[in-house]
């Protein structure tokens, strides 16, 4: 049995669907039912997922755990929720996995990796708690460090660091999904210097499965294709065969405007400015995952978002 946490999220529900497509049995541990899981043939356990007794009861020694649950606090407003979800829940899942000898796949983030300003970013030689003004980065760093240390002391597992994830079945939607929808809905688009490294959510789901059936303890970056913000907007133009007016804005104006925004935050702008040149050699060689072409990912994403846009 596969145990999946965070199954109502973008990555989580795609992981569930991928596992089911391979004829595997899946149980999800969730706080409440969600449309992203409706109609799927799986076992559902609903409770307060922070409860150790609930987790311990629902996870058996023969299970494989894929821990996707995370709280991405883009607006940087809730340290308590970030800590409970990203740190406390992860620690409890790890402790259970060690006690019951489960295979444990942990979805971290490239955000926890210390980045140089230039050059190719590889898997870190060691992991320390990364202090940041971002609650998400700080708590994910603490959690990832805990998992990393556990790998040295009996945990049978692997850490995966996804870059910016986009793709189908993006019900909430994700930050990437919201930005693509924003471009689709508007004629005039404002862009700034910077960019992302995008990976298809189906590649991430496939990587989770491959990591689950391997016996190695490792940590691996999951990255796909680099693109600037302007390049992303222009690619969406080409795919949708529309014309957008793309207006570049200086960074200082954007940071001032963010002060009055309920959609964007300083953390999001800072992330765009970071080095996004990630090495995916291990993803290809160890997990056997070749990144889906970005145009294909964006085309599939746009089609899905249009069909499911309930604005």
Buried (B, 14 or more C-beta within 10 A) or exposed (E): BBBBBBBBBBBBBBBBBBBBEEEBEBBBBBEEEBEBBEEBEBEEBEBEBBEBEBBEEBBEEEBBBBBBBBBBBBBBEBEEEBBBBBBBBBBBBBBBBBEBEBBBBBBBBBBBBEBEEEEEBEBBEEBEBBEBEBBBBBBBBBBBBBBBEBBEEEBBBBBBBBBBBBBBBBBBBBBBBBBBBEBBEEEEBBBBBBBBBBBBBBBBBBBBBBBBEBEEBBBBBBBBBBBBBBBBBBBBBEBBEEEBEBEEEEEEEBEEEBEEEEEBBBBBBBBBEBEBBBBBBBBEEBBEBEBBEBEEBBBBBBEBBEEBEEE
